[in-house]
Amino acid sequence: MTAEETLNELLVGLFKDLMEIEARCLITEEFSDISINDMHIIEAIGVDEPKRSGTVAALMSITLGTLTKAIDGLTRKGYVSRIRSDEDKRVVKLSLTDKGKSAFYHHEQFHEHMIEHIKDGMNPEELKVLVNALAKLSDYFKVVYSDDEENQYQNWDNIN
């Protein structure tokens, strides 16, 4: 098998495994009433200051309508609350409830353990190479799969 074939096999397997393992680890009995997508919305809302729906939708790269439907469910299940602005009653911000914060920290802990395990046994130079390789992969996806659908294939041609 060539290096390119091995790299492709590793990347495809890694993406698949990461999604499956993350779902299995995050959607425990305690959080069995939400999906992995819900967990990522909870992550985007965060535990700091309440966020506007538009901000959360942009962070998630989803439409406001899609987010609203998900927030309706998360509110009904007790993970998220909607807070009206005192200054402008038309403005609604999203905040996590205690149950939502518990889910947030559960998700955060999963990622912290994953990073600790990846770094374990790596020297600083190996870690630097890994970070650079992953940054290059991330940049590739941002260029090829930009929000500008009309230019996606042009971007693809420019990379090839």
Secondary structure, 3 states (H helix, E strand, C coil): CCHHHHHHHHHHHHHHHHHHHHHHHHCCCCCCCCCHHHHHHHHHHCCCCCEEHHHHHHHHCCCHHHHHHHHHHHHHCCCEEEEECCCCCCCEEEEECHHHHHHHHHHHHHHHHHHHHHHCCCCHHHHHHHHHHHHHHHHHHHHHCCCCHHHHHHHHHHHC
